[in-house]
């Protein structure tokens, strides 16, 4: 693909009515083992890799829901009938979720114990004792594991000579290793499973950033279950931000929406917000229709393969995966799948959980309405594709929704999955952004 990018010129947006948004609530506390063995590899010679867990926020904002009885990919039912049934179920779930969010439906909020998994990449070779304090926090798109960033991240760390002290890569409670850790809770009470509300992911992210991110980015090893910082430290972070860190967050798709929600509620934590084609939409009706489309595709997709080799072979033959960078696809097979009880492999995030993730996509409309109120001290960077699923005109309005302290770059000839399709080009743009905004690292000649 061409690496020549462009920017969308600023055009004043039309006026928008204000809305009432639900608040992000505080947290409580609880320890399982990691579902995957500790990795012995590293993605970069100057950084060590470890995996950690923290308790998710409880109670959740929404009640548990019955497991949707969706015909599986292996069902003998014709594909068209499977999709028709899935569409009916999804529309009912979306309507239920919206009614609950609007206070039209009551129910006990889920209190099942849930956990978030996170990868830590910390710089071990330093020329100084203090470090830069620059910390990256990455949140992937729906259905993708925390490791999906590693091809991009490897290139980024190669390009920024000692600028980034630490990187944390996040998984929502129903993604990747988090989904495996939470599987017992997800199925423990009858046939109900925790529902998904994107506000809850924002609350979980805020919980980590306020209560569990260590004060300093040092190469010291950390316990698997991260220790909670003192309450006084959490309170200070809410009002003043970090004492020894500068936090740059990067969110793709759903991850960008969750991060924006967290930044709207706790702006002092964030130095920069990099949004990689986030699900932030101005048209509520279109938002629902997109949610139905995504959820139907998730519910009806294949989930089981005889081996990782078989899965990789079939992915390479799929039009959906054809545009992915080969290293990213291999990472997805290595870290997005797990051994199944039958001896084969399956998706870590079940197709039901992926489908449920889209039923609260209407929240992207809330975020659109609130985006103009994002703290102007947070540097905002948009990375969007061309052509994108929104269309050129909607993209022009979206990237200047909050014009102050904002910039954008348009990646030509890629789709929504920029992280998967163009990880090296994405790394180059982020490296340039970091260099321009956070000091004077030695950016290699490749940029």
SEDO-138640 format. One record per residue (C-alpha): residue number from 0; residue in one letter; x, y, z. Coordinates in steps of 0.2 Angstrom, whole numbers, always signed. Each point is the difference from the previous one (the first is absolute). Layout:
! residues N
NUM/A/X/Y/Z $
...
! end
This chain:
! residues 447
0/X/+0/+0/+0 $
1/X/+5/+18/-2 $
2/X/+8/+8/+15 $
3/X/-4/+18/-5 $
4/X/-13/+7/+12 $
5/X/-10/+16/+0 $
6/X/-10/+10/+13 $
7/X/-18/+5/+0 $
8/X/-1/+19/+0 $
9/X/-9/+9/+15 $
10/X/-19/+4/-4 $
11/X/-10/+7/+15 $
12/X/-13/-13/+5 $
13/X/-19/+3/+1 $
14/X/-8/+3/+17 $
15/X/-4/-16/+10 $
16/X/-13/-2/+14 $
17/X/+7/-5/+17 $
18/X/-5/-16/+9 $
19/X/+1/-8/+17 $
20/X/+13/-13/+2 $
21/X/+1/-14/+13 $
22/X/+15/+3/+12 $
23/X/+15/-11/+2 $
24/X/-2/-8/+17 $
25/X/+14/-5/+13 $
26/X/+7/-17/+4 $
27/X/+1/-15/+12 $
28/X/+13/-15/+2 $
29/X/+5/-22/-1 $
30/X/+17/-19/-11 $
31/X/+1/-13/-14 $
32/X/+15/-7/-10 $
33/X/+5/+6/-17 $
34/X/-9/-11/-14 $
35/X/+16/+0/-11 $
36/X/+17/-5/+6 $
37/X/+13/+15/+2 $
38/X/+8/+4/-16 $
39/X/+18/-3/-2 $
40/X/+2/+11/-16 $
41/X/+1/+19/-1 $
42/X/-5/+11/-14 $
43/X/+15/+12/+2 $
44/X/+18/-3/+7 $
45/X/-2/+16/+11 $
46/X/-16/-5/+8 $
47/X/-6/-14/+11 $
48/X/-18/-7/-1 $
49/X/-11/-6/+14 $
50/X/-19/-3/+2 $
51/X/-10/+6/+14 $
52/X/-18/+0/+7 $
53/X/-11/+13/+9 $
54/X/-18/-2/+7 $
55/X/-13/+8/-11 $
56/X/-12/+13/+7 $
57/X/-15/-7/+9 $
58/X/-15/+1/-1 $
59/X/-2/+2/-19 $
60/X/-12/+12/-7 $
61/X/-11/-12/-8 $
62/X/-8/-17/+6 $
63/X/+5/-17/-6 $
64/X/-9/-7/-15 $
65/X/-5/-17/-6 $
66/X/+12/-8/-12 $
67/X/-7/+4/-17 $
68/X/-6/-16/-9 $
69/X/+9/+4/-17 $
70/X/+2/-14/-13 $
71/X/+19/-4/-1 $
72/X/+11/+0/-15 $
73/X/+0/-19/+0 $
74/X/-19/-1/+1 $
75/X/-8/-8/-16 $
76/X/-12/+14/-2 $
77/X/+3/+10/-16 $
78/X/+11/+16/+3 $
79/X/-14/+12/-5 $
80/X/-12/-7/+13 $
81/X/+14/+0/+13 $
82/X/+3/+19/-4 $
83/X/-19/+3/+0 $
84/X/-2/-7/+18 $
85/X/+16/+8/+6 $
86/X/-6/+17/-6 $
87/X/-17/-2/+9 $
88/X/+9/-5/+16 $
89/X/+12/+15/-1 $
90/X/-13/+13/-3 $
91/X/-9/-6/+16 $
92/X/+16/+1/+10 $
93/X/+4/+17/-7 $
94/X/-17/+6/+5 $
95/X/+1/-7/+17 $
96/X/+17/+8/+3 $
97/X/-6/+17/-6 $
98/X/-15/-1/+11 $
99/X/+11/-5/+16 $
100/X/+12/+15/-4 $
101/X/-15/+12/-1 $
102/X/-7/-6/+16 $
103/X/-15/-8/-8 $
104/X/+4/-18/+6 $
105/X/+6/-5/+17 $
106/X/+10/-15/+6 $
107/X/+14/-4/+12 $
108/X/+17/+6/-6 $
109/X/+12/-15/-3 $
110/X/+12/-3/+15 $
111/X/+9/-15/-7 $
112/X/+19/+2/+3 $
113/X/+9/+4/-15 $
114/X/+18/+4/-5 $
115/X/+10/+9/-13 $
116/X/+16/-6/-7 $
117/X/+14/+12/-6 $
118/X/+17/-2/-8 $
119/X/+15/+11/+6 $
120/X/+15/+4/-10 $
121/X/+13/+9/+10 $
122/X/+16/+8/-6 $
123/X/+15/-9/+9 $
124/X/+15/+9/-8 $
125/X/+1/+18/+5 $
126/X/+13/+14/-2 $
127/X/-7/+9/+15 $
128/X/-8/-5/+16 $
129/X/-16/+10/-1 $
130/X/-6/-5/-17 $
131/X/-12/+11/-10 $
132/X/-16/-5/+9 $
133/X/-8/-2/-17 $
134/X/-13/-14/+1 $
135/X/-11/-8/-14 $
136/X/-17/-8/+4 $
137/X/-7/-10/-15 $
138/X/-18/-6/-2 $
139/X/-4/-11/-15 $
140/X/-16/-2/-10 $
141/X/-14/-12/+4 $
142/X/+4/-19/-1 $
143/X/+19/+3/+0 $
144/X/+13/-5/+14 $
145/X/+12/+12/+8 $
146/X/+14/-7/-10 $
147/X/-7/+6/-16 $
148/X/+10/+16/+2 $
149/X/+17/-9/+0 $
150/X/+5/+2/-18 $
151/X/-4/+19/+0 $
152/X/+8/+1/+18 $
153/X/+16/-8/-6 $
154/X/+2/+12/-14 $
155/X/-4/+15/+11 $
156/X/+13/-5/+13 $
157/X/+13/-2/-13 $
158/X/-4/+17/-7 $
159/X/+0/+10/+17 $
160/X/+17/-1/+8 $
161/X/-3/-2/+18 $
162/X/-15/+12/+1 $
163/X/-13/-12/+6 $
164/X/+3/-7/+18 $
165/X/-15/-12/+1 $
166/X/-15/-6/-10 $
167/X/-16/-9/+7 $
168/X/-11/-9/-12 $
169/X/-18/-3/+6 $
170/X/-13/-13/-1 $
171/X/-19/+3/+4 $
172/X/-8/-13/+11 $
173/X/-6/-10/-14 $
174/X/+15/+0/-11 $
175/X/+15/-11/-2 $
176/X/+8/-6/+16 $
177/X/-13/+10/+10 $
178/X/-14/-10/-8 $
179/X/+9/-16/+6 $
180/X/+2/+6/+17 $
181/X/-18/+5/+1 $
182/X/-7/-15/-8 $
183/X/-6/-8/+17 $
184/X/-8/+16/+6 $
185/X/-8/+2/-17 $
186/X/-9/-17/+1 $
187/X/-2/-2/+19 $
188/X/-18/+5/+3 $
189/X/-12/-9/-10 $
190/X/+1/+4/-19 $
191/X/+2/+19/+3 $
192/X/+16/+8/-5 $
193/X/+7/+18/+3 $
194/X/-7/+12/-13 $
195/X/+12/+12/-8 $
196/X/-1/+19/+2 $
197/X/+14/+11/-7 $
198/X/-2/+11/+15 $
199/X/+6/-14/+10 $
200/X/+16/-2/-10 $
201/X/+3/+18/+2 $
202/X/-2/-2/+19 $
203/X/+12/-15/+0 $
204/X/+13/+10/-9 $
205/X/-2/+15/+12 $
206/X/+1/-13/+14 $
207/X/+17/-6/-6 $
208/X/+6/+18/-4 $
209/X/-5/+7/+17 $
210/X/+2/-15/+12 $
211/X/+13/-12/-8 $
212/X/+12/+8/-11 $
213/X/+16/+1/+10 $
214/X/+7/+18/+4 $
215/X/+15/-2/-10 $
216/X/+6/-9/-15 $
217/X/+15/-10/+6 $
218/X/+7/-16/-6 $
219/X/-4/-9/+17 $
220/X/-11/-15/-3 $
221/X/-18/+1/+7 $
222/X/-11/-14/+7 $
223/X/-12/-8/-11 $
224/X/-15/+7/+9 $
225/X/+4/+19/+1 $
226/X/+0/+8/+16 $
227/X/-12/+14/+3 $
228/X/+8/+17/+3 $
229/X/-5/+10/+16 $
230/X/-16/+9/+0 $
231/X/+8/+17/+1 $
232/X/+10/-4/-16 $
233/X/-16/-4/-9 $
234/X/-8/+16/+6 $
235/X/+15/+10/-5 $
236/X/-1/-7/-17 $
237/X/-18/+5/-3 $
238/X/+4/+18/+4 $
239/X/+18/+2/-6 $
240/X/+4/-14/-11 $
241/X/+16/-10/+2 $
242/X/+16/+6/+9 $
243/X/+13/-10/-10 $
244/X/-9/-5/-16 $
245/X/-6/+7/-16 $
246/X/-14/-11/-6 $
247/X/-3/-2/-19 $
248/X/-15/-12/-4 $
249/X/-3/-8/-17 $
250/X/-17/-8/-3 $
251/X/-6/-9/-16 $
252/X/-19/-1/-4 $
253/X/-10/-5/+16 $
254/X/+17/+3/+10 $
255/X/+0/+18/-6 $
256/X/-18/+2/+6 $
257/X/+3/-7/+17 $
258/X/+16/+11/+2 $
259/X/-9/+16/-5 $
260/X/-14/-4/+13 $
261/X/+14/-2/+13 $
262/X/+9/+16/-5 $
263/X/-17/+10/+1 $
264/X/-2/-6/+18 $
265/X/+18/+1/+6 $
266/X/+9/+12/-12 $
267/X/+15/+4/+12 $
268/X/+6/-18/-3 $
269/X/+3/+3/-19 $
270/X/+13/+9/-9 $
271/X/-4/-6/-18 $
272/X/-15/-10/-7 $
273/X/+4/-8/-17 $
274/X/-16/-7/-8 $
275/X/+2/-13/-13 $
276/X/-16/+0/-10 $
277/X/-10/+0/+16 $
278/X/-19/-5/+0 $
279/X/-6/+17/+4 $
280/X/-16/+4/-11 $
281/X/-11/+14/-2 $
282/X/-15/-9/-7 $
283/X/-9/-10/+13 $
284/X/-11/-10/-13 $
285/X/+16/-4/-10 $
286/X/+9/-5/+16 $
287/X/-14/-13/+4 $
288/X/+1/-7/-17 $
289/X/+19/-1/+0 $
290/X/-1/-9/+17 $
291/X/-13/-13/-7 $
292/X/+12/-3/-15 $
293/X/+15/-3/+11 $
294/X/-9/-10/+12 $
295/X/-8/-12/-13 $
296/X/+18/-2/-7 $
297/X/+7/-5/+17 $
298/X/-14/-12/+5 $
299/X/+0/-9/-16 $
300/X/+19/-1/-2 $
301/X/+11/-16/+2 $
302/X/+7/-3/+17 $
303/X/+9/-17/+0 $
304/X/+14/-8/-10 $
305/X/+10/-16/+1 $
306/X/+17/+9/+3 $
307/X/+8/+17/+0 $
308/X/+8/-5/-17 $
309/X/-18/-4/-7 $
310/X/-6/+16/+7 $
311/X/+14/+10/-8 $
312/X/-2/-9/-17 $
313/X/-19/+4/+0 $
314/X/+3/+18/+5 $
315/X/+12/+3/-14 $
316/X/-14/-6/-12 $
317/X/-13/+12/+7 $
318/X/-4/+16/-8 $
319/X/-1/+8/+17 $
320/X/+17/-4/+5 $
321/X/+8/+2/-17 $
322/X/+6/+18/+3 $
323/X/+7/-3/+17 $
324/X/+19/+1/+2 $
325/X/+7/-17/+1 $
326/X/+8/+2/+17 $
327/X/-16/+7/+7 $
328/X/-10/-15/-6 $
329/X/+13/-12/+8 $
330/X/-1/+10/+16 $
331/X/-19/-2/+0 $
332/X/+1/-19/-3 $
333/X/+13/-1/+14 $
334/X/-9/+11/+13 $
335/X/-18/+1/-5 $
336/X/-3/-18/+0 $
337/X/+1/-13/+14 $
338/X/+0/-19/+2 $
339/X/-18/-7/+0 $
340/X/-6/-15/+10 $
341/X/-1/-10/-16 $
342/X/+18/+2/-3 $
343/X/-2/+13/-14 $
344/X/+1/+19/+2 $
345/X/-14/+13/+2 $
346/X/-1/+19/+2 $
347/X/+4/+6/+17 $
348/X/-14/+12/-2 $
349/X/-16/-10/-4 $
350/X/-11/+5/-14 $
351/X/-14/+3/+12 $
352/X/+11/+12/+10 $
353/X/+6/+9/-15 $
354/X/-18/+2/-6 $
355/X/-6/+7/+17 $
356/X/+14/+13/-1 $
357/X/-9/+9/-14 $
358/X/-17/+1/+8 $
359/X/+6/+16/+10 $
360/X/+7/+8/-16 $
361/X/-13/+14/+2 $
362/X/+12/+7/+13 $
363/X/+11/+6/-15 $
364/X/-14/+13/-3 $
365/X/+1/+6/+18 $
366/X/+19/+2/-2 $
367/X/-2/+10/-16 $
368/X/-12/+12/+9 $
369/X/+13/+2/+15 $
370/X/+16/+0/-11 $
371/X/+0/+19/-1 $
372/X/+1/+1/+19 $
373/X/+16/-10/+0 $
374/X/+13/+10/+10 $
375/X/+10/+11/-11 $
376/X/+16/-4/+8 $
377/X/-1/-18/-6 $
378/X/+9/+0/-17 $
379/X/-12/-9/-12 $
380/X/+7/-10/-15 $
381/X/-12/-8/-13 $
382/X/+6/-14/-11 $
383/X/-13/-5/-13 $
384/X/-1/-10/-16 $
385/X/-5/+5/-17 $
386/X/-12/-6/-5 $
387/X/-8/-3/+17 $
388/X/-16/-8/+4 $
389/X/-7/+17/+5 $
390/X/+3/+8/-16 $
391/X/+11/+16/-4 $
392/X/-12/+13/+5 $
393/X/-4/-7/+17 $
394/X/+18/-3/+3 $
395/X/+4/+18/-3 $
396/X/-13/+5/+13 $
397/X/+6/-13/+13 $
398/X/+18/+4/+0 $
399/X/-3/+18/+4 $
400/X/-14/-3/+12 $
401/X/+12/+8/+13 $
402/X/+11/+11/-10 $
403/X/+11/+7/+14 $
404/X/+17/-9/+2 $
405/X/-5/-13/-13 $
406/X/+8/-7/-16 $
407/X/-4/-14/-12 $
408/X/+8/-11/-13 $
409/X/-9/-10/-13 $
410/X/+7/-17/-5 $
411/X/-4/-4/-18 $
412/X/-4/-17/-7 $
413/X/-4/-8/+17 $
414/X/-16/-4/+8 $
415/X/-6/+1/+18 $
416/X/+13/-13/+7 $
417/X/+15/+12/-2 $
418/X/+9/-9/+15 $
419/X/-1/-16/-10 $
420/X/+2/+6/-18 $
421/X/+13/+13/+2 $
422/X/+10/-2/+17 $
423/X/+16/+6/-6 $
424/X/-7/+16/-8 $
425/X/-10/+3/+16 $
426/X/+16/-2/+11 $
427/X/+8/+13/-11 $
428/X/-13/+13/+2 $
429/X/-1/-3/+19 $
430/X/+19/+1/+2 $
431/X/-1/+17/-9 $
432/X/-14/+6/+11 $
433/X/+10/-6/+16 $
434/X/+16/+8/-6 $
435/X/-9/+17/-4 $
436/X/-9/+1/+16 $
437/X/+11/-9/+13 $
438/X/+18/+6/-1 $
439/X/+14/-4/-12 $
440/X/+2/-18/-3 $
441/X/+12/-6/-13 $
442/X/-13/-5/-14 $
443/X/+9/-12/-11 $
444/X/+3/+5/-19 $
445/X/-14/-13/-5 $
446/X/-13/+13/+5 $
! end
